[in-house]
């Protein structure tokens, strides 16, 4: 009887995992608040992130992609992650206006890490692009290197923020 229960439980768990479909990204609105600081993220430039959690009706928004990646690397979460989206800075109107609906799947994005640019909250930013050639063009202007999401070093997002750095704000 115990064995039958375990088999049924495993089958239900497998079915549950298959049913979790990735939701579409949510457009950025003027009312969106950043998960960590609860500040209005539309008031801050640079790329943004959103994470969708299983069972949550709205995504967690992040004022900086750096903060979103830090959340991903954190061991503590409220629920399973079902989707991760970031602003495509290759199609953003500008650094100050990263766009409302130009979200791309973070797992397929190219991230510029170590560039001399400040994100929305003033820390060095991790900058996402859908097209790797856009990332290469950004690197020529601001430095850094191109990496997939899974290769972003912990030190880039979990380390202390050096407020003495003279970071640029792209046009």
N, CA, C and O of each residue as an XYZ file, in Angstrom:
684
protein
N       0.834     -1.193      0.000
C       0.000      0.000      0.000
C       0.877      1.254      0.000
O       0.589      2.223     -0.702
N       1.959      1.224      0.801
C       2.872      2.354      0.852
C       3.506      2.601     -0.511
O       3.647      3.742     -0.952
N       3.885      1.510     -1.165
C       4.520      1.609     -2.475
C       3.547      2.219     -3.493
O       3.948      3.060     -4.299
N       2.307      1.816     -3.465
C       1.296      2.344     -4.377
C       1.092      3.840     -4.131
O       0.955      4.612     -5.081
N       1.070      4.246     -2.878
C       0.931      5.658     -2.532
C       2.105      6.460     -3.087
O       1.905      7.530     -3.662
N       3.317      5.959     -2.923
C       4.500      6.661     -3.423
C       4.479      6.779     -4.942
O       4.839      7.823     -5.485
N       4.069      5.741     -5.620
C       3.984      5.776     -7.082
C       2.941      6.816     -7.507
O       3.185      7.589     -8.434
N       1.804      6.840     -6.852
C       0.755      7.808     -7.173
C       1.239      9.232     -6.901
O       0.973     10.140     -7.688
N       1.940      9.427     -5.797
C       2.473     10.745     -5.456
C       3.483     11.202     -6.497
O       3.452     12.358     -6.920
N       4.372     10.318     -6.912
C       5.348     10.661     -7.942
C       4.668     10.995     -9.262
O       5.073     11.934     -9.948
N       3.651     10.245     -9.619
C       2.913     10.508    -10.863
C       2.228     11.867    -10.810
O       2.256     12.615    -11.787
N       1.612     12.190     -9.672
C       0.964     13.490     -9.525
C       1.971     14.622     -9.576
O       1.698     15.663    -10.174
N       3.122     14.440     -8.966
C       4.171     15.452     -8.995
C       4.662     15.664    -10.412
O       4.852     16.806    -10.831
N       4.870     14.599    -11.154
C       5.325     14.705    -12.547
C       4.282     15.428    -13.385
O       4.633     16.266    -14.216
N       3.027     15.122    -13.185
C       1.955     15.795    -13.937
C       1.916     17.275    -13.588
O       1.735     18.118    -14.467
N       2.085     17.590    -12.321
C       2.058     18.979    -11.873
C       3.175     19.776    -12.530
O       2.955     20.907    -12.962
N       4.383     19.194    -12.613
C       5.506     19.886    -13.232
C       5.253     20.129    -14.712
O       5.645     21.170    -15.239
N       4.606     19.189    -15.392
C       4.322     19.346    -16.814
C       3.260     20.409    -17.054
O       3.248     21.024    -18.121
N       2.367     20.644    -16.093
C       1.276     21.584    -16.265
C       1.716     23.034    -16.102
O       1.006     23.936    -16.545
N       2.854     23.280    -15.487
C       3.307     24.646    -15.264
C       3.830     25.204    -16.589
O       4.952     24.913    -17.003
N       3.006     25.996    -17.231
C       3.403     26.617    -18.491
C       3.949     28.011    -18.195
O       3.444     28.715    -17.320
N       4.963     28.393    -18.918
C       5.545     29.716    -18.724
C       4.541     30.790    -19.142
O       4.064     30.784    -20.276
N       4.223     31.700    -18.243
C       3.315     32.787    -18.610
C       4.033     33.782    -19.518
O       5.263     33.829    -19.560
N       3.264     34.560    -20.229
C       3.827     35.623    -21.050
C       4.371     36.725    -20.141
O       3.932     36.870    -19.000
N       5.328     37.497    -20.653
C       5.804     38.629    -19.852
C       4.689     39.656    -19.661
O       3.763     39.755    -20.466
N       4.804     40.406    -18.587
C       3.832     41.441    -18.266
C       4.438     42.788    -18.641
O       5.585     43.070    -18.293
N       3.679     43.618    -19.345
C       4.175     44.947    -19.705
C       4.522     45.742    -18.447
O       3.864     45.625    -17.413
N       5.551     46.536    -18.564
C       5.967     47.403    -17.473
C       5.023     48.595    -17.400
O       4.822     49.292    -18.395
N       4.454     48.827    -16.247
C       3.538     49.954    -16.060
C       4.168     50.966    -15.108
O       5.117     50.633    -14.398
N       3.661     52.178    -15.083
C       4.195     53.185    -14.153
C       4.018     52.795    -12.683
O       4.674     53.363    -11.809
N       3.142     51.836    -12.407
C       2.885     51.427    -11.025
C       3.764     50.278    -10.542
O       3.706     49.925     -9.364
N       4.576     49.684    -11.414
C       5.393     48.517    -11.041
C       6.427     48.906     -9.994
O       7.121     49.915    -10.118
N       6.509     48.069     -8.954
C       7.459     48.305     -7.867
C       8.551     47.245     -7.904
O       8.305     46.084     -8.232
N       9.751     47.667     -7.565
C      10.881     46.745     -7.524
C      10.768     45.845     -6.300
O      10.444     46.307     -5.205
N      11.033     44.578     -6.492
C      10.866     43.570     -5.444
C      11.670     43.897     -4.179
O      11.121     43.861     -3.078
N      12.951     44.212     -4.320
C      13.790     44.403     -3.137
C      13.534     45.719     -2.413
O      13.447     45.741     -1.185
N      13.413     46.818     -3.158
C      13.335     48.129     -2.501
C      11.933     48.731     -2.487
O      11.692     49.733     -1.813
N      11.007     48.119     -3.233
C       9.629     48.616     -3.327
C       9.549     50.038     -3.870
O       8.607     50.772     -3.573
N      10.548     50.422     -4.671
C      10.523     51.719     -5.346
C       9.892     51.545     -6.726
O       9.922     50.456     -7.299
N       9.331     52.613     -7.244
C       8.729     52.595     -8.568
C       9.835     52.463     -9.606
O      10.678     53.351     -9.730
N       9.839     51.358    -10.355
C      10.970     51.117    -11.255
C      10.918     51.948    -12.522
O      11.945     52.108    -13.182
N       9.764     52.482    -12.887
C       9.670     53.315    -14.086
C      10.443     54.619    -13.917
O      10.766     55.281    -14.903
N      10.739     54.988    -12.684
C      11.472     56.223    -12.411
C      12.979     56.043    -12.516
O      13.727     57.005    -12.342
N      13.434     54.835    -12.795
C      14.860     54.535    -12.850
C      15.193     53.941    -14.219
O      14.482     53.069    -14.718
N      16.274     54.420    -14.811
C      16.674     53.940    -16.125
C      17.331     52.575    -16.076
O      17.458     51.963    -15.016
N      17.743     52.114    -17.235
C      18.440     50.841    -17.357
C      17.493     49.663    -17.493
O      16.285     49.794    -17.297
N      18.062     48.497    -17.834
C      17.243     47.311    -18.064
C      16.559     46.816    -16.797
O      17.029     47.037    -15.681
N      15.447     46.146    -17.004
C      14.630     45.610    -15.909
C      14.502     44.101    -16.044
O      14.832     43.525    -17.081
N      14.020     43.474    -14.983
C      13.767     42.046    -15.006
C      12.437     41.734    -14.364
O      11.923     42.508    -13.556
N      11.880     40.580    -14.734
C      10.665     40.094    -14.082
C      10.756     38.581    -13.964
O      11.170     37.889    -14.895
N      10.364     38.091    -12.808
C      10.365     36.656    -12.530
C       8.947     36.245    -12.168
O       8.302     36.858    -11.318
N       8.476     35.198    -12.829
C       7.151     34.647    -12.543
C       7.321     33.413    -11.671
O       8.099     32.515    -11.994
N       6.589     33.376    -10.567
C       6.642     32.264     -9.627
C       5.367     31.437     -9.722
O       4.283     31.978     -9.938
N       5.498     30.152     -9.562
C       4.361     29.235     -9.589
C       3.358     29.637     -8.505
O       3.707     29.769     -7.332
N       2.119     29.826     -8.921
C       1.056     30.148     -7.975
C       0.888     31.632     -7.688
O      -0.027     32.011     -6.956
N       1.739     32.478     -8.240
C       1.640     33.913     -8.010
C       0.988     34.569     -9.233
O       1.385     34.283    -10.363
N       0.008     35.433     -9.029
C      -0.710     36.016    -10.167
C       0.075     37.093    -10.920
O      -0.196     37.344    -12.094
N       1.034     37.725    -10.265
C       1.825     38.773    -10.906
C       3.305     38.478    -10.714
O       3.693     37.808     -9.758
N       4.129     38.982    -11.627
C       5.570     38.715    -11.501
C       6.223     39.596    -10.448
O       5.661     40.600    -10.009
N       7.415     39.193    -10.059
C       8.280     40.037     -9.253
C       9.063     40.893    -10.241
O       9.705     40.353    -11.142
N       9.025     42.204    -10.094
C       9.782     43.102    -10.958
C      11.068     43.515    -10.256
O      11.132     43.569     -9.027
N      12.093     43.807    -11.058
C      13.390     44.218    -10.528
C      13.855     45.464    -11.265
O      13.817     45.519    -12.494
N      14.298     46.471    -10.503
C      14.747     47.741    -11.072
C      16.069     47.601    -11.797
O      16.385     48.413    -12.667
N      16.846     46.591    -11.458
C      18.101     46.297    -12.133
C      18.154     44.811    -12.425
O      17.715     43.995    -11.614
N      18.689     44.462    -13.575
C      18.875     43.054    -13.905
C      19.848     42.433    -12.912
O      19.720     41.256    -12.576
N      20.811     43.204    -12.443
C      21.751     42.728    -11.428
C      20.987     42.179    -10.218
O      21.317     41.108     -9.707
N      19.984     42.901     -9.770
C      19.185     42.477     -8.614
C      18.393     41.208     -8.924
O      18.245     40.333     -8.071
N      17.887     41.122    -10.148
C      17.129     39.934    -10.541
C      18.029     38.693    -10.526
O      17.622     37.633    -10.050
N      19.245     38.827    -11.045
C      20.178     37.696    -11.060
C      20.570     37.328     -9.625
O      20.739     36.149     -9.314
N      20.715     38.323     -8.757
C      20.998     38.041     -7.346
C      19.866     37.219     -6.732
O      20.118     36.289     -5.967
N      18.628     37.557     -7.063
C      17.483     36.792     -6.572
C      17.563     35.345     -7.069
O      17.309     34.411     -6.309
N      17.913     35.164     -8.335
C      18.019     33.816     -8.906
C      19.078     32.984     -8.193
O      18.927     31.771     -8.047
N      20.141     33.633     -7.752
C      21.242     32.929     -7.096
C      20.982     32.712     -5.603
O      21.723     31.988     -4.938
N      19.951     33.329     -5.096
C      19.607     33.201     -3.678
C      18.963     31.843     -3.404
O      18.168     31.359     -4.209
N      19.301     31.231     -2.275
C      18.688     29.940     -1.956
C      17.252     30.059     -1.450
O      16.519     29.070     -1.433
N      16.848     31.249     -1.044
C      15.513     31.413     -0.465
C      14.557     32.009     -1.494
O      14.782     33.093     -2.031
N      13.489     31.269     -1.747
C      12.458     31.728     -2.680
C      11.094     31.333     -2.139
O      10.961     30.387     -1.363
N      10.085     32.079     -2.566
C       8.722     31.802     -2.111
C       8.087     30.631     -2.851
O       7.232     29.939     -2.298
N       8.499     30.402     -4.100
C       7.890     29.362     -4.936
C       8.825     29.049     -6.095
O       9.847     29.708     -6.285
N       8.456     28.031     -6.866
C       9.255     27.644     -8.029
C       9.170     28.725     -9.113
O       8.115     29.322     -9.330
N      10.280     28.960     -9.776
C      10.333     29.928    -10.870
C       9.804     29.254    -12.135
O      10.240     28.161    -12.496
N       8.858     29.919    -12.803
C       8.295     29.351    -14.034
C       8.671     30.155    -15.275
O       8.554     29.644    -16.389
N       9.121     31.406    -15.113
C       9.556     32.208    -16.255
C      10.423     33.364    -15.768
O      10.223     33.905    -14.681
N      11.398     33.726    -16.613
C      12.299     34.843    -16.317
C      12.416     35.678    -17.586
O      12.776     35.165    -18.646
N      12.110     36.966    -17.472
C      12.197     37.870    -18.616
C      13.054     39.079    -18.254
O      13.100     39.507    -17.101
N      13.733     39.619    -19.271
C      14.553     40.816    -19.105
C      14.289     41.763    -20.262
O      13.812     41.348    -21.319
N      14.600     43.034    -20.058
C      14.471     44.033    -21.124
C      15.505     43.740    -22.200
O      16.666     43.466    -21.896
N      15.085     43.798    -23.450
C      16.035     43.689    -24.559
C      16.559     45.090    -24.834
O      15.867     45.918    -25.426
N      17.784     45.347    -24.400
C      18.332     46.689    -24.555
C      18.747     46.984    -25.992
O      19.067     48.126    -26.319
N      18.744     45.987    -26.837
C      18.995     46.211    -28.258
C      17.814     46.862    -28.955
O      17.979     47.475    -30.009
N      16.625     46.737    -28.378
C      15.426     47.347    -28.956
C      14.831     48.423    -28.044
O      13.778     48.985    -28.348
N      15.499     48.706    -26.937
C      15.002     49.728    -26.002
C      15.062     51.111    -26.658
O      16.014     51.411    -27.379
N      14.059     51.951    -26.416
C      14.110     53.310    -26.959
C      15.358     54.082    -26.499
O      15.946     54.836    -27.274
N      15.752     53.887    -25.243
C      16.963     54.518    -24.697
C      17.278     53.864    -23.359
O      16.493     53.054    -22.866
N      18.396     54.201    -22.780
C      18.761     53.686    -21.466
C      17.762     54.165    -20.412
O      17.407     53.427    -19.493
N      17.322     55.397    -20.560
C      16.375     55.965    -19.590
C      14.961     55.442    -19.782
O      14.155     55.481    -18.852
N      14.652     54.957    -20.963
C      13.341     54.383    -21.274
C      13.577     52.976    -21.842
O      13.585     52.802    -23.060
N      13.770     51.976    -20.978
C      14.124     50.636    -21.465
C      12.988     49.897    -22.174
O      13.195     48.801    -22.694
N      11.809     50.479    -22.200
C      10.688     49.867    -22.907
C       9.690     49.217    -21.968
O      10.031     48.801    -20.861
N       8.447     49.137    -22.431
C       7.378     48.547    -21.635
C       7.115     47.098    -22.001
O       6.708     46.303    -21.154
N       7.347     46.752    -23.263
C       6.950     45.410    -23.703
C       8.033     44.678    -24.495
O       7.740     43.670    -25.137
N       9.256     45.153    -24.465
C      10.339     44.507    -25.208
C      11.052     43.465    -24.332
O      12.278     43.458    -24.220
N      10.264     42.606    -23.727
C      10.797     41.562    -22.853
C      11.269     40.365    -23.676
O      10.657     40.003    -24.680
N      12.364     39.765    -23.231
C      12.880     38.551    -23.851
C      13.119     37.514    -22.768
O      13.314     37.850    -21.600
N      13.101     36.264    -23.164
C      13.366     35.181    -22.224
C      14.825     35.274    -21.783
O      15.728     35.261    -22.619
N      15.054     35.365    -20.494
C      16.413     35.531    -19.973
C      17.306     34.341    -20.293
O      18.522     34.491    -20.415
N      16.712     33.162    -20.430
C      17.522     31.971    -20.680
C      18.153     31.968    -22.068
O      19.131     31.256    -22.295
N      17.612     32.747    -23.000
C      18.182     32.827    -24.337
C      18.919     34.126    -24.605
O      19.446     34.324    -25.700
N      18.964     35.013    -23.624
C      19.580     36.323    -23.798
C      21.104     36.249    -23.676
O      21.664     35.315    -23.101
N      21.744     37.264    -24.236
C      23.178     37.478    -24.041
C      23.312     38.637    -23.067
O      22.713     39.693    -23.271
N      24.092     38.447    -22.012
C      24.258     39.469    -20.981
C      25.663     40.052    -21.048
O      26.649     39.318    -21.108
N      25.745     41.384    -21.036
C      27.038     42.044    -20.949
C      27.318     42.259    -19.468
O      26.571     42.937    -18.763
N      28.412     41.662    -19.023
C      28.803     41.687    -17.618
C      30.129     42.446    -17.492
O      31.041     42.239    -18.292
N      30.234     43.319    -16.496
C      31.473     44.045    -16.255
C      31.606     45.325    -17.058
O      32.683     45.921    -17.087
N      30.535     45.763    -17.711
C      30.569     47.022    -18.458
C      30.611     48.188    -17.472
O      30.209     48.056    -16.316
N      31.092     49.301    -17.937
C      31.214     50.484    -17.090
C      29.919     51.307    -17.126
O      29.934     52.492    -17.458
N      28.803     50.659    -16.777
C      27.511     51.337    -16.801
C      26.755     51.101    -15.494
O      26.838     50.039    -14.878
N      26.017     52.138    -15.102
C      25.207     52.070    -13.889
C      23.763     51.747    -14.251
O      23.199     52.318    -15.185
N      23.184     50.836    -13.506
C      21.778     50.507    -13.680
C      20.888     51.482    -12.945
O      21.358     52.495    -12.428
N      19.613     51.180    -12.899
C      18.615     52.057    -12.328
C      18.829     52.434    -10.879
O      18.379     53.495    -10.445
N      19.509     51.588    -10.120
C      19.722     51.867     -8.703
C      21.168     52.299     -8.415
O      21.570     52.400     -7.256
N      21.941     52.550     -9.472
C      23.285     53.090     -9.301
C      24.413     52.075     -9.266
O      25.578     52.467     -9.333
N      24.117     50.798     -9.164
C      25.153     49.759     -9.142
C      25.529     49.374    -10.571
O      24.763     49.609    -11.505
N      26.719     48.776    -10.738
C      27.125     48.290    -12.052
C      26.057     47.318    -12.544
O      25.604     46.445    -11.804
N      25.665     47.485    -13.802
C      24.543     46.709    -14.338
C      24.993     45.532    -15.189
O      26.071     45.545    -15.782
N      24.148     44.522    -15.232
C      24.256     43.371    -16.120
C      23.241     43.654    -17.225
O      22.044     43.754    -16.954
N      23.711     43.784    -18.473
C      22.871     44.324    -19.545
C      22.470     43.234    -20.541
O      23.336     42.638    -21.181
N      21.153     42.962    -20.680
C      20.674     41.889    -21.566
C      20.378     42.343    -23.003
O      19.936     43.464    -23.253
N      20.643     41.423    -23.925
C      20.363     41.653    -25.341
C      19.818     40.367    -25.960
O      20.258     39.269    -25.617
N      18.856     40.511    -26.877
C      18.356     39.356    -27.620
C      19.352     38.971    -28.710
O      19.557     37.788    -28.982
N      19.966     39.969    -29.329
C      20.892     39.743    -30.439
C      22.332     39.889    -29.947
O      22.710     40.959    -29.470
N      23.132     38.841    -30.054
C      24.532     38.921    -29.603
C      25.334     40.028    -30.292
O      26.285     40.540    -29.701
N      24.981     40.411    -31.516
C      25.719     41.495    -32.177
C      25.433     42.839    -31.509
O      26.298     43.715    -31.495
N      24.231     43.013    -30.957
C      23.938     44.227    -30.185
C      24.786     44.252    -28.918
O      25.271     45.308    -28.513
N      24.962     43.096    -28.298
C      25.816     43.001    -27.114
C      27.260     43.357    -27.473
O      27.925     44.083    -26.734
N      27.743     42.848    -28.601
C      29.107     43.156    -29.037
C      29.295     44.656    -29.269
O      30.329     45.213    -28.898
N      28.314     45.308    -29.872
C      28.383     46.758    -30.101
C      28.417     47.512    -28.774
O      29.138     48.501    -28.637
N      27.648     47.051    -27.809
C      27.623     47.671    -26.485
C      28.980     47.509    -25.801
O      29.464     48.439    -25.156
N      29.589     46.343    -25.935
C      30.901     46.075    -25.334
C      31.963     47.008    -25.907
O      32.837     47.467    -25.172
N      31.905     47.295    -27.197
C      32.869     48.215    -27.810
C      32.794     49.591    -27.143
O      33.822     50.239    -26.948
N      31.601     50.033    -26.797
C      31.414     51.346    -26.182
C      31.700     51.371    -24.676
O      32.275     52.334    -24.169
N      31.299     50.312    -23.964
C      31.312     50.371    -22.498
C      32.136     49.275    -21.819
O      32.215     49.229    -20.591
N      32.747     48.396    -22.609
C      33.542     47.313    -22.027
C      32.675     46.163    -21.561
O      31.467     46.140    -21.796
N      33.304     45.215    -20.901
C      32.608     44.050    -20.382
C      32.789     42.839    -21.270
O      33.568     42.856    -22.223
N      32.061     41.796    -20.946
C      32.101     40.569    -21.739
C      30.689     40.000    -21.848
O      29.829     40.255    -21.005
N      30.475     39.221    -22.911
C      29.154     38.642    -23.181
C      29.070     37.241    -22.597
O      29.940     36.403    -22.835
N      28.008     36.998    -21.828
C      27.811     35.704    -21.170
C      26.340     35.304    -21.205
O      25.462     36.164    -21.275
N      26.070     33.998    -21.157
C      24.680     33.562    -20.956
C      24.314     33.724    -19.477
O      25.192     33.879    -18.628
N      23.040     33.688    -19.182
C      22.549     33.841    -17.810
C      23.241     32.887    -16.843
O      23.611     33.284    -15.738
N      23.416     31.644    -17.248
C      23.979     30.629    -16.349
C      25.444     30.863    -16.005
O      25.943     30.294    -15.035
N      26.149     31.695    -16.786
C      27.579     31.923    -16.546
C      27.886     33.239    -15.849
O      29.057     33.564    -15.654
N      26.870     34.004    -15.468
C      27.119     35.271    -14.773
C      27.728     34.950    -13.411
O      27.118     34.238    -12.613
N      28.935     35.472    -13.138
C      29.605     35.152    -11.872
C      28.863     35.712    -10.653
O      28.285     36.798    -10.703
N      28.895     34.957     -9.576
C      28.276     35.412     -8.329
C      28.791     36.783     -7.914
O      28.018     37.625     -7.459
N      30.093     37.012     -8.067
C      30.707     38.269     -7.627
C      30.119     39.483     -8.344
O      30.139     40.588     -7.802
N      29.599     39.292     -9.548
C      29.009     40.407    -10.296
C      27.679     40.876     -9.718
O      27.293     42.030     -9.909
N      26.983     40.000     -9.021
C      25.644     40.350     -8.554
C      25.458     40.220     -7.044
O      24.537     40.807     -6.476
N      26.320     39.462     -6.404
C      26.165     39.247     -4.960
C      27.193     40.022     -4.137
O      27.039     40.177     -2.925
N      28.229     40.502     -4.794
C      29.280     41.219     -4.083
C      28.828     42.609     -3.685
O      27.762     43.071     -4.093
N      29.643     43.268     -2.890
C      29.306     44.633     -2.472
C      29.327     45.584     -3.666
O      30.021     45.343     -4.654
N      28.563     46.659     -3.561
C      28.510     47.675     -4.605
C      29.577     48.716     -4.299
O      29.598     49.292     -3.212
N      30.463     48.953     -5.261
C      31.521     49.957     -5.106
C      30.971     51.302     -5.550
O      30.873     51.581     -6.745
N      30.616     52.129     -4.584
C      30.020     53.426     -4.894
C      31.039     54.434     -5.387
O      30.663     55.506     -5.862
N      32.339     54.110     -5.282
C      33.382     55.012     -5.768
C      33.657     54.862     -7.255
O      34.387     55.669     -7.831
N      33.077     53.831     -7.895
C      33.273     53.644     -9.328
C      32.629     54.806    -10.081
O      31.566     55.300     -9.705
N      33.280     55.216    -11.122
C      32.729     56.264    -12.002
C      32.054     55.570    -13.171
O      32.650     55.413    -14.237
N      30.811     55.155    -12.972
C      30.059     54.450    -13.988
C      29.328     55.414    -14.904
O      28.914     56.495    -14.485
N      29.175     55.014    -16.159
C      28.483     55.830    -17.147
C      26.992     55.487    -17.190
O      26.574     54.391    -16.815
N      26.222     56.439    -17.649
C      24.819     56.198    -17.953
C      24.689     56.330    -19.465
O      24.778     57.439    -19.990
N      24.481     55.229    -20.172
C      24.379     55.302    -21.637
C      23.248     56.227    -22.094
O      22.277     56.461    -21.374
N      23.408     56.735    -23.297
C      22.402     57.650    -23.865
C      21.108     56.933    -24.174
O      20.159     57.552    -24.655
